[in-house]
Amino acid sequence: PLLESFGNAKTVRNDNSSRFGKFVEIFLEDGLICGAITSQYLLEKSRVVFQAKSERNYHIFYEMLAGLPSQQRQRYCLQGAETYYYLNQGGNCEIPGKDDAEDFRRLLNTMEVLNFSVDEQNSIFRILSSVLHLGNVYFEKYETDCQEVATVVSATEIRTVAELLQVSPEGLQKAITFKVTETLREKIFTPLTVESAVDARDAIAKTLYSLLFGWLTDRINKLVYPRQEALSIAILDIYGFEDLTFNSFEQLCINYANEYLQFFFNRIVFQEEQEEYIREQIEWKEIPFSDNQPCIDLISQKPYGILRILDDQSCFPQATDHTFLQKCHYHHGTNPLYTKPKMPLPEFTIKHYAGKVTYQVHKFLDKNYDQVRQDVLDLFISSRTKVVANLFFGHAQVMARQRSLIRRSSTRTRRYKAPTVAARFQQSLLELVEKMERCNPFFVRCLKPNNKKEPGLFEADVVRTQLRYSGILETIRIRKEGFPIRIPFLVFIDRCLGAAGWALPSQYSPRRGLGSSDALGVVAKVGSSQPHPCSQLFLKEQLYQALESKRARAHHLAALTLQRYARTFFIKRRFRSLRRKIVLLQTRARGYLARQRYRRMRRTLIKFRSLVHIYVNRRRYLKVSRASGHIPVLRRQELTRREVVDVTHLEIPAELMGLLEAAAGERVNAGCVVLVPPPALQPDPQLTLPLDINDYPMAKYVRGHFQEPAFGMLTAPLKAPLTRLDEELCHEALSLFKLILRFMGDPGLGGLQETLFGNYIVQKGLSVPGLRDELLAQAANQVWRNTNVNNEERGWLLLATCLSAFPPSAAFDKYLLKFVSDYAFAGYKPVCQRKLMHAMARSQLGTAAARTFPPSLLEWTANRQQASMALDLHCFNGDLGARMPSSWAGCSCGACVHPQCPAVGRGLSEGWHGWSVAMKAGAQWAELAGHDYVLDLVSDLE
């Protein structure tokens, strides 16, 4: 359980995959187990800091977090697995059917059986917890001396790791943010970039876990090692062949080991075949089999094998993964087992015995070098935790011994070259094969019938892949080339020759066998019926050759030959018959499926083309109708198609219901708005987008001001306001959203009712300034990713109308301007832009910038048509004219305050006093109250 928790993890294909190779020797004395020793190869250290999608880190991390008591969790500052970067990259921290807490209790029991003290157990959990906290150390870059270097974002995790490992926090922070270079006089600290700092952090985490795993293995070996030499049975549990979505340095080493072991496996099987034929005295010719020695040479042969090139590149400070890849392309570009990518990608492909695998060379050199810096060694050797200090002290001693051995083996002084991961792995693999060659090997292949872990389910593709990856198909081919059918001779005589009338002599004994003197007795006739002459002659010849062989057991040659010829004939005939039937069945089935697919695609294409034609014709018709000044009858049909969900059940205020009932079927002010061709407009130099508009995406506003970071159309009422509002405004905001849903989706809302309903919503924003940003945000939310074109158009109409009456706050205006500039529906982009920029020009007035009345019928009509407005201007001097104001054109009674006021250009200059606007009803004139905005006068009249 200990090695399983620390060395196994969930992968794409297996929930409990062993991520290290192990060779276990079990020693026997008088038939009883007297000891064992475990050798481990190539722990997959990169899994500690990185996991692919749907994969997990090593089981021990999740078991510790699930099983530790709350008091110990607080002592180690631990939280849930989802909060740690080293554990949550795979996207799922749980395995269905695996109880991590129960497995942790089983692990604690194992530690007690193996005599791990309480202090040692606490030290183990301290190291594991420090690895998790290291993964949450984040960096940011800052510029100093004209270069970007890394700094730790928060020192909390650094202090936590230092406290757990009992080392200096300052020394730990320097170890991951600085590179130390020692000269004869001093130590030079060079700051690292963010990428290098992340690599330094991950290197420390991998080293901690690797040294801990090695210490646990050695500790177990010392407890169960035999006291004296004895016979042994060895079990090798090695990685399976791997072809993942992303194949790195570990997969290359794993597949190289499988390639080497497959070569050994083929050789053993071929040798057993030869020994069987020799033992049976069968004449045989050489059996061809796939020799994967060229693939092994491609990977490891001196001097230009891929791993050899990698080792050479690891010695050069300026070498990179790119230079390593270019050297591989240069030396192996013409090798049929090696493939360069067609595009300039950082990868290469090797054709293994199990198939082609593409390897990505990212961080190959870093993973191969894998050396602990001296300053890191010194830091952890000084740890006040005994286990941590001993781990790194032992590692430092191993490195010192390696240096001394290399210096003694050299006749001249040379620079020390640290052994690489690839070199150590190749040496371990050679030692493993040497051990296996001294043994009598037996091979056991385990296959999974399916990946769903369900009984009674056999997935042919899954099993076929495992057969190919494990080399069993190649073994079957070797056996097939020889004599694959092997049944005892007596069974053969009874099954095949008894029916032909032949029998063994009565004096035959299984122990004595058959000699040459028994030949005539064997071919004695049984019964009076005569067999076919040809078959009788053939059987006599074959049996005679068998019984006259040099040894008694040589008669198996005839049996094997007969079996092979007969079975081959029947198998081939049955295969041809089955193949004809299967091909016929396949042709009929494929023809039927092809016709079904054709009909289905044809129906789908016809529906799609009809929808496209409907959409195009509708847009063309609307465009022509709007240009001609007529509201199309089609709009009444669109009203019935703008319902996304049923919103008619949403309640509305009683006062609004009364207004809608009173306006049903009425046409108010029908002749006061006339569609005319607009006059030529001069561009307004003030209406230009801000230069920094691209710095204000709506997503940024959502993250900073919304209560939940979600933005997009909703079909149900809100549970809470979108933005952060005062508590007394929350109920108003929720009621307002129901009105917006009803306005945009009610199929029976149109004409004057639509205008009254929209003005009621706008009036809410005018009367409660605190709701204005919330109202605009709700409208923008409902038009974003709206799947109903007509519903979306109604939302943009409401948004344009709101922007005609009140501006957004200064914190929201640029975000909303960016939103309408990028995503406005059809012709609403210039309408909303113009209204919003006019409103922003008056935003310095604060809440006083809003208008007094909701938009007039003139503004609603202009918004629907995405057109400009014009007002007939009658002066007392008899002048007539048309002016084109915007919704934000302003003037006060007695003073003009806006250049777009109708009075400007009629002989009055800015600052002029003494003019007013009057209303004529029949023969009576009435002075109107002063307003800040011209169109408020029109709204007041309405």
Solvent accessible surface area in square Angstrom, and as a share of the most:
residue,aa,sasa,rsa
1,P,70,0.44
2,L,4,0.02
3,L,32,0.16
4,E,66,0.30
5,S,6,0.04
6,F,1,0.00
7,G,0,0.00
8,N,14,0.07
9,A,0,0.00
10,K,27,0.11
11,T,13,0.08
12,V,94,0.54
13,R,102,0.37
14,N,65,0.33
15,D,30,0.16
16,N,65,0.33
17,S,14,0.09
18,S,25,0.16
19,R,6,0.02
20,F,2,0.01
21,G,0,0.00
22,K,37,0.16
23,F,7,0.03
24,V,36,0.21
25,E,39,0.18
26,I,40,0.20
27,F,27,0.11
28,L,47,0.23
29,E,68,0.31
30,D,139,0.72
31,G,68,0.65
32,L,129,0.64
33,I,122,0.62
34,C,50,0.30
35,G,9,0.08
36,A,22,0.17
37,I,44,0.23
38,T,17,0.10
39,S,34,0.22
40,Q,62,0.28
41,Y,20,0.07
42,L,30,0.15
43,L,17,0.09
44,E,10,0.04
45,K,42,0.18
46,S,16,0.10
47,R,11,0.04
48,V,0,0.00
49,V,17,0.10
50,F,109,0.46
51,Q,4,0.02
52,A,38,0.30
53,K,167,0.71
54,S,54,0.35
55,E,7,0.03
56,R,0,0.00
57,N,0,0.00
58,Y,0,0.00
59,H,2,0.01
60,I,0,0.00
61,F,0,0.00
62,Y,6,0.02
63,E,4,0.02
64,M,0,0.00
65,L,11,0.06
66,A,56,0.43
67,G,20,0.19
68,L,10,0.05
69,P,75,0.47
70,S,79,0.51
71,Q,135,0.60
72,Q,37,0.16
73,R,57,0.21
74,Q,140,0.62
75,R,117,0.43
76,Y,0,0.00
77,C,67,0.40
78,L,13,0.07
79,Q,109,0.48
80,G,31,0.30
81,A,15,0.12
82,E,108,0.48
83,T,69,0.40
84,Y,5,0.02
85,Y,88,0.33
86,Y,1,0.00
87,L,2,0.01
88,N,55,0.28
89,Q,45,0.20
90,G,4,0.04
91,G,70,0.68
92,N,71,0.36
93,C,12,0.07
94,E,119,0.53
95,I,11,0.06
96,P,117,0.74
97,G,92,0.89
98,K,56,0.24
99,D,82,0.43
100,D,18,0.09
101,A,23,0.18
102,E,85,0.38
103,D,26,0.13
104,F,0,0.00
105,R,119,0.43
106,R,100,0.37
107,L,1,0.00
108,L,48,0.24
109,N,88,0.45
110,T,25,0.15
111,M,0,0.00
112,E,114,0.51
113,V,118,0.68
114,L,29,0.14
115,N,107,0.55
116,F,9,0.04
117,S,55,0.36
118,V,109,0.62
119,D,107,0.56
120,E,38,0.17
121,Q,24,0.11
122,N,33,0.17
123,S,10,0.07
124,I,0,0.00
125,F,5,0.02
126,R,58,0.21
127,I,0,0.00
128,L,0,0.00
129,S,0,0.00
130,S,0,0.00
131,V,0,0.00
132,L,0,0.00
133,H,7,0.03
134,L,0,0.00
135,G,0,0.00
136,N,22,0.11
137,V,1,0.00
138,Y,118,0.45
139,F,26,0.11
140,E,95,0.43
141,K,126,0.53
142,Y,108,0.41
143,E,129,0.58
144,T,45,0.26
145,D,129,0.67
146,C,139,0.83
147,Q,91,0.40
148,E,82,0.37
149,V,3,0.02
150,A,8,0.06
151,T,41,0.24
152,V,18,0.10
153,V,87,0.50
154,S,57,0.37
155,A,43,0.33
156,T,75,0.44
157,E,40,0.18
158,I,2,0.01
159,R,135,0.49
160,T,20,0.12
161,V,0,0.00
162,A,2,0.01
163,E,110,0.49
164,L,5,0.03
165,L,0,0.00
166,Q,34,0.15
167,V,11,0.06
168,S,52,0.33
169,P,51,0.32
170,E,120,0.54
171,G,23,0.23
172,L,0,0.00
173,Q,62,0.27
174,K,96,0.41
175,A,4,0.03
176,I,0,0.00
177,T,6,0.03
178,F,64,0.27
179,K,105,0.44
180,V,27,0.16
181,T,60,0.35
182,E,107,0.48
183,T,70,0.41
184,L,187,0.93
185,R,233,0.85
186,E,107,0.48
187,K,106,0.45
188,I,78,0.40
189,F,90,0.37
190,T,63,0.37
191,P,44,0.28
192,L,22,0.11
193,T,69,0.40
194,V,44,0.25
195,E,117,0.53
196,S,43,0.28
197,A,0,0.00
198,V,43,0.25
199,D,41,0.21
200,A,12,0.09
201,R,9,0.03
202,D,19,0.10
203,A,47,0.37
204,I,7,0.03
205,A,0,0.00
206,K,35,0.15
207,T,16,0.10
208,L,0,0.00
209,Y,1,0.00
210,S,28,0.18
211,L,31,0.15
212,L,0,0.00
213,F,1,0.00
214,G,19,0.18
215,W,59,0.21
216,L,0,0.00
217,T,5,0.03
218,D,77,0.40
219,R,46,0.17
220,I,24,0.12
221,N,18,0.09
222,K,160,0.68
223,L,77,0.38
224,V,58,0.33
225,Y,121,0.46
226,P,10,0.07
227,R,248,0.91
228,Q,109,0.48
229,E,173,0.78
230,A,32,0.25
231,L,148,0.74
232,S,51,0.33
233,I,96,0.49
234,A,38,0.29
235,I,94,0.48
236,L,49,0.24
237,D,61,0.32
238,I,42,0.21
239,Y,9,0.03
240,G,49,0.48
241,F,13,0.05
242,E,17,0.08
243,D,45,0.23
244,L,41,0.20
245,T,141,0.82
246,F,90,0.38
247,N,4,0.02
248,S,5,0.03
249,F,3,0.01
250,E,15,0.07
251,Q,9,0.04
252,L,0,0.00
253,C,0,0.00
254,I,1,0.01
255,N,0,0.00
256,Y,7,0.03
257,A,0,0.00
258,N,16,0.08
259,E,0,0.00
260,Y,43,0.16
261,L,22,0.11
262,Q,4,0.02
263,F,45,0.19
264,F,2,0.01
265,F,13,0.05
266,N,5,0.03
267,R,93,0.34
268,I,26,0.13
269,V,8,0.04
270,F,28,0.12
271,Q,85,0.38
272,E,77,0.34
273,E,1,0.01
274,Q,54,0.24
275,E,84,0.37
276,E,35,0.16
277,Y,3,0.01
278,I,114,0.58
279,R,123,0.45
280,E,10,0.05
281,Q,58,0.26
282,I,8,0.04
283,E,156,0.70
284,W,90,0.32
285,K,175,0.74
286,E,142,0.64
287,I,11,0.05
288,P,88,0.55
289,F,61,0.25
290,S,62,0.40
291,D,82,0.42
292,N,15,0.07
293,Q,62,0.27
294,P,73,0.46
295,C,4,0.02
296,I,6,0.03
297,D,43,0.22
298,L,5,0.02
299,I,0,0.00
300,S,13,0.08
301,Q,103,0.46
302,K,138,0.59
303,P,84,0.53
304,Y,115,0.44
305,G,2,0.02
306,I,0,0.00
307,L,0,0.00
308,R,67,0.24
309,I,6,0.03
310,L,0,0.00
311,D,14,0.07
312,D,66,0.34
313,Q,8,0.03
314,S,19,0.13
315,C,55,0.33
316,F,119,0.50
317,P,114,0.72
318,Q,158,0.70
319,A,19,0.15
320,T,69,0.40
321,D,33,0.17
322,H,117,0.52
323,T,52,0.30
324,F,0,0.00
325,L,5,0.03
326,Q,81,0.36
327,K,87,0.37
328,C,0,0.00
329,H,27,0.12
330,Y,179,0.68
331,H,61,0.27
332,H,17,0.08
333,G,28,0.27
334,T,138,0.80
335,N,44,0.23
336,P,121,0.76
337,L,36,0.18
338,Y,8,0.03
339,T,62,0.36
340,K,97,0.41
341,P,35,0.22
342,K,207,0.88
343,M,128,0.57
344,P,128,0.80
345,L,88,0.44
346,P,79,0.50
347,E,33,0.15
348,F,0,0.00
349,T,21,0.12
350,I,0,0.00
351,K,99,0.42
352,H,8,0.03
353,Y,60,0.23
354,A,2,0.01
355,G,29,0.28
356,K,126,0.54
357,V,2,0.01
358,T,42,0.24
359,Y,0,0.00
360,Q,34,0.15
361,V,2,0.01
362,H,103,0.46
363,K,55,0.23
364,F,0,0.00
365,L,20,0.10
366,D,83,0.43
367,K,39,0.17
368,N,0,0.00
369,Y,108,0.41
370,D,39,0.20
371,Q,38,0.17
372,V,18,0.10
373,R,71,0.26
374,Q,87,0.39
375,D,33,0.17
376,V,8,0.04
377,L,2,0.01
378,D,67,0.35
379,L,21,0.11
380,F,0,0.00
381,I,55,0.28
382,S,76,0.49
383,S,10,0.06
384,R,178,0.65
385,T,15,0.09
386,K,156,0.66
387,V,15,0.09
388,V,1,0.00
389,A,18,0.14
390,N,82,0.42
391,L,16,0.08
392,F,1,0.00
393,F,104,0.43
394,G,27,0.26
395,H,49,0.22
396,A,23,0.18
397,Q,80,0.36
398,V,60,0.35
399,M,16,0.07
400,A,51,0.40
401,R,135,0.49
402,Q,50,0.22
403,R,63,0.23
404,S,37,0.24
405,L,102,0.51
406,I,42,0.21
407,R,139,0.51
408,R,172,0.63
409,S,86,0.55
410,S,25,0.16
411,T,145,0.84
412,R,194,0.71
413,T,141,0.82
414,R,137,0.50
415,R,202,0.74
416,Y,43,0.16
417,K,100,0.42
418,A,19,0.15
419,P,34,0.21
420,T,6,0.03
421,V,15,0.09
422,A,0,0.00
423,A,39,0.31
424,R,96,0.35
425,F,10,0.04
426,Q,12,0.05
427,Q,98,0.43
428,S,30,0.19
429,L,5,0.02
430,L,79,0.39
431,E,83,0.37
432,L,1,0.01
433,V,10,0.06
434,E,95,0.43
435,K,55,0.23
436,M,22,0.10
437,E,91,0.41
438,R,177,0.65
439,C,68,0.41
440,N,118,0.61
441,P,29,0.18
442,F,170,0.71
443,F,73,0.30
444,V,129,0.74
445,R,98,0.36
446,C,118,0.71
447,L,72,0.36
448,K,73,0.31
449,P,70,0.44
450,N,6,0.03
451,N,81,0.41
452,K,129,0.55
453,K,142,0.60
454,E,90,0.40
455,P,131,0.82
456,G,93,0.89
457,L,61,0.30
458,F,139,0.58
459,E,42,0.19
460,A,53,0.41
461,D,96,0.50
462,V,26,0.15
463,V,15,0.09
464,R,121,0.44
465,T,41,0.24
466,Q,37,0.17
467,L,39,0.19
468,R,93,0.34
469,Y,32,0.12
470,S,21,0.13
471,G,2,0.02
472,I,36,0.18
473,L,75,0.37
474,E,33,0.15
475,T,21,0.12
476,I,96,0.49
477,R,74,0.27
478,I,0,0.00
479,R,88,0.32
480,K,123,0.52
481,E,68,0.30
482,G,3,0.03
483,F,22,0.09
484,P,61,0.39
485,I,51,0.26
486,R,100,0.37
487,I,35,0.18
488,P,84,0.53
489,F,8,0.03
490,L,70,0.35
491,V,62,0.35
492,F,2,0.01
493,I,14,0.07
494,D,118,0.61
495,R,139,0.51
496,C,58,0.35
497,L,4,0.02
498,G,41,0.39
499,A,101,0.78
500,A,34,0.27
501,G,17,0.16
502,W,6,0.02
503,A,43,0.33
504,L,42,0.21
505,P,16,0.10
506,S,118,0.76
507,Q,115,0.51
508,Y,40,0.15
509,S,39,0.25
510,P,103,0.65
511,R,237,0.86
512,R,124,0.45
513,G,9,0.09
514,L,4,0.02
515,G,29,0.28
516,S,67,0.43
517,S,102,0.66
518,D,9,0.04
519,A,6,0.04
520,L,147,0.73
521,G,29,0.28
522,V,2,0.01
523,V,34,0.19
524,A,51,0.40
525,K,74,0.32
526,V,82,0.47
527,G,61,0.58
528,S,108,0.70
529,S,89,0.57
530,Q,143,0.64
531,P,33,0.21
532,H,116,0.52
533,P,99,0.62
534,C,90,0.54
535,S,50,0.32
536,Q,31,0.14
537,L,109,0.54
538,F,81,0.34
539,L,19,0.09
540,K,73,0.31
541,E,85,0.38
542,Q,25,0.11
543,L,0,0.00
544,Y,123,0.47
545,Q,104,0.46
546,A,1,0.01
547,L,6,0.03
548,E,66,0.30
549,S,35,0.23
550,K,195,0.82
551,R,158,0.58
552,A,41,0.32
553,R,127,0.46
554,A,5,0.04
555,H,12,0.05
556,H,28,0.12
557,L,50,0.25
558,A,3,0.02
559,A,1,0.00
560,L,16,0.08
561,T,24,0.14
562,L,21,0.10
563,Q,9,0.04
564,R,84,0.31
565,Y,138,0.53
566,A,48,0.37
567,R,90,0.33
568,T,55,0.32
569,F,114,0.48
570,F,111,0.46
571,I,93,0.47
572,K,105,0.45
573,R,135,0.49
574,R,150,0.55
575,F,112,0.47
576,R,117,0.43
577,S,33,0.22
578,L,90,0.45
579,R,125,0.46
580,R,160,0.59
581,K,131,0.56
582,I,87,0.44
583,V,77,0.44
584,L,98,0.49
585,L,125,0.62
586,Q,75,0.33
587,T,77,0.45
588,R,165,0.60
589,A,46,0.36
590,R,160,0.58
591,G,22,0.22
592,Y,122,0.46
593,L,113,0.56
594,A,60,0.46
595,R,128,0.47
596,Q,67,0.30
597,R,141,0.52
598,Y,141,0.54
599,R,113,0.41
600,R,128,0.47
601,M,104,0.47
602,R,135,0.49
603,R,135,0.49
604,T,82,0.48
605,L,100,0.50
606,I,93,0.47
607,K,135,0.57
608,F,125,0.52
609,R,137,0.50
610,S,49,0.32
611,L,116,0.58
612,V,63,0.36
613,H,102,0.46
614,I,91,0.46
615,Y,106,0.40
616,V,63,0.36
617,N,79,0.40
618,R,52,0.19
619,R,77,0.28
620,R,136,0.50
621,Y,105,0.40
622,L,8,0.04
623,K,153,0.65
624,V,93,0.54
625,S,11,0.07
626,R,56,0.20
627,A,93,0.72
628,S,66,0.43
629,G,25,0.24
630,H,128,0.57
631,I,103,0.52
632,P,10,0.06
633,V,88,0.50
634,L,33,0.16
635,R,51,0.19
636,R,153,0.56
637,Q,90,0.40
638,E,8,0.03
639,L,28,0.14
640,T,89,0.52
641,R,97,0.35
642,R,4,0.01
643,E,63,0.28
644,V,52,0.30
645,V,58,0.33
646,D,81,0.42
647,V,6,0.04
648,T,64,0.37
649,H,130,0.58
650,L,12,0.06
651,E,111,0.50
652,I,24,0.12
653,P,47,0.30
654,A,88,0.68
655,E,112,0.50
656,L,0,0.00
657,M,74,0.33
658,G,37,0.35
659,L,86,0.43
660,L,15,0.08
661,E,118,0.53
662,A,66,0.51
663,A,7,0.06
664,A,58,0.45
665,G,87,0.83
666,E,93,0.41
667,R,200,0.73
668,V,72,0.42
669,N,62,0.32
670,A,62,0.48
671,G,68,0.65
672,C,78,0.47
673,V,33,0.19
674,V,109,0.63
675,L,73,0.36
676,V,92,0.53
677,P,120,0.75
678,P,94,0.59
679,P,72,0.46
680,A,99,0.77
681,L,111,0.55
682,Q,156,0.69
683,P,120,0.76
684,D,46,0.24
685,P,116,0.73
686,Q,143,0.64
687,L,43,0.22
688,T,93,0.54
689,L,72,0.36
690,P,35,0.22
691,L,185,0.92
692,D,52,0.27
693,I,17,0.09
694,N,110,0.57
695,D,87,0.45
696,Y,55,0.21
697,P,52,0.33
698,M,15,0.07
699,A,57,0.44
700,K,96,0.41
701,Y,8,0.03
702,V,7,0.04
703,R,161,0.59
704,G,44,0.43
705,H,71,0.32
706,F,6,0.02
707,Q,77,0.34
708,E,122,0.55
709,P,105,0.66
710,A,68,0.53
711,F,42,0.18
712,G,14,0.14
713,M,39,0.18
714,L,67,0.33
715,T,68,0.39
716,A,58,0.45
717,P,48,0.30
718,L,23,0.11
719,K,191,0.81
720,A,49,0.38
721,P,8,0.05
722,L,19,0.09
723,T,9,0.05
724,R,148,0.54
725,L,40,0.20
726,D,86,0.45
727,E,153,0.68
728,E,128,0.58
729,L,31,0.15
730,C,35,0.21
731,H,138,0.62
732,E,63,0.28
733,A,0,0.00
734,L,43,0.21
735,S,44,0.28
736,L,3,0.01
737,F,0,0.00
738,K,51,0.21
739,L,6,0.03
740,I,0,0.00
741,L,12,0.06
742,R,31,0.11
743,F,0,0.00
744,M,3,0.01
745,G,2,0.02
746,D,15,0.08
747,P,37,0.23
748,G,64,0.61
749,L,6,0.03
750,G,20,0.19
751,G,55,0.53
752,L,42,0.21
753,Q,39,0.17
754,E,11,0.05
755,T,9,0.05
756,L,49,0.25
757,F,2,0.01
758,G,0,0.00
759,N,28,0.14
760,Y,27,0.10
761,I,0,0.00
762,V,0,0.00
763,Q,73,0.32
764,K,50,0.21
765,G,0,0.00
766,L,20,0.10
767,S,69,0.45
768,V,39,0.23
769,P,61,0.38
770,G,39,0.37
771,L,1,0.00
772,R,20,0.07
773,D,31,0.16
774,E,0,0.00
775,L,0,0.00
776,L,0,0.00
777,A,2,0.01
778,Q,0,0.00
779,A,0,0.00
780,A,0,0.00
781,N,1,0.01
782,Q,2,0.01
783,V,6,0.03
784,W,54,0.19
785,R,181,0.66
786,N,17,0.09
787,T,122,0.71
788,N,28,0.14
789,V,58,0.33
790,N,15,0.08
791,N,8,0.04
792,E,30,0.13
793,E,17,0.08
794,R,13,0.05
795,G,0,0.00
796,W,1,0.00
797,L,8,0.04
798,L,0,0.00
799,L,0,0.00
800,A,0,0.00
801,T,0,0.00
802,C,0,0.00
803,L,0,0.00
804,S,0,0.00
805,A,0,0.00
806,F,0,0.00
807,P,9,0.06
808,P,4,0.02
809,S,50,0.32
810,A,87,0.68
811,A,58,0.45
812,F,1,0.00
813,D,12,0.06
814,K,55,0.23
815,Y,25,0.10
816,L,0,0.00
817,L,0,0.00
818,K,34,0.14
819,F,3,0.01
820,V,0,0.00
821,S,14,0.09
822,D,72,0.37
823,Y,107,0.41
824,A,20,0.16
825,F,24,0.10
826,A,52,0.40
827,G,26,0.25
828,Y,3,0.01
829,K,86,0.37
830,P,70,0.44
831,V,5,0.03
832,C,0,0.00
833,Q,26,0.12
834,R,81,0.30
835,K,17,0.07
836,L,0,0.00
837,M,27,0.12
838,H,19,0.08
839,A,0,0.00
840,M,35,0.15
841,A,66,0.51
842,R,32,0.12
843,S,33,0.22
844,Q,140,0.62
845,L,92,0.46
846,G,41,0.40
847,T,88,0.51
848,A,71,0.55
849,A,0,0.00
850,A,16,0.13
851,R,8,0.03
852,T,84,0.49
853,F,62,0.26
854,P,24,0.15
855,P,3,0.02
856,S,1,0.01
857,L,35,0.17
858,L,26,0.13
859,E,0,0.00
860,W,0,0.00
861,T,21,0.12
862,A,11,0.08
863,N,2,0.01
864,R,38,0.14
865,Q,22,0.10
866,Q,39,0.17
867,A,47,0.36
868,S,47,0.31
869,M,16,0.07
870,A,39,0.30
871,L,38,0.19
872,D,113,0.59
873,L,40,0.20
874,H,129,0.58
875,C,42,0.25
876,F,173,0.72
877,N,114,0.59
878,G,57,0.55
879,D,64,0.33
880,L,122,0.61
881,G,25,0.24
882,A,62,0.48
883,R,80,0.29
884,M,47,0.21
885,P,7,0.04
886,S,16,0.10
887,S,1,0.01
888,W,2,0.01
889,A,0,0.00
890,G,0,0.00
891,C,5,0.03
892,S,34,0.22
893,C,74,0.44
894,G,16,0.15
895,A,27,0.21
896,C,12,0.07
897,V,80,0.46
898,H,31,0.14
899,P,75,0.47
900,Q,53,0.24
901,C,0,0.00
902,P,14,0.09
903,A,12,0.09
904,V,33,0.19
905,G,60,0.58
906,R,82,0.30
907,G,78,0.75
908,L,49,0.24
909,S,73,0.47
910,E,115,0.52
911,G,47,0.45
912,W,138,0.49
913,H,131,0.59
914,G,77,0.74
915,W,43,0.15
916,S,52,0.33
917,V,57,0.33
918,A,29,0.23
919,M,69,0.31
920,K,118,0.50
921,A,64,0.49
922,G,66,0.63
923,A,91,0.70
924,Q,133,0.59
925,W,139,0.49
926,A,46,0.35
927,E,127,0.57
928,L,30,0.15
929,A,70,0.54
930,G,46,0.44
931,H,28,0.12
932,D,80,0.42
933,Y,3,0.01
934,V,8,0.05
935,L,0,0.00
936,D,0,0.00
937,L,17,0.08
938,V,32,0.19
939,S,15,0.09
940,D,55,0.28
941,L,86,0.43
942,E,92,0.41
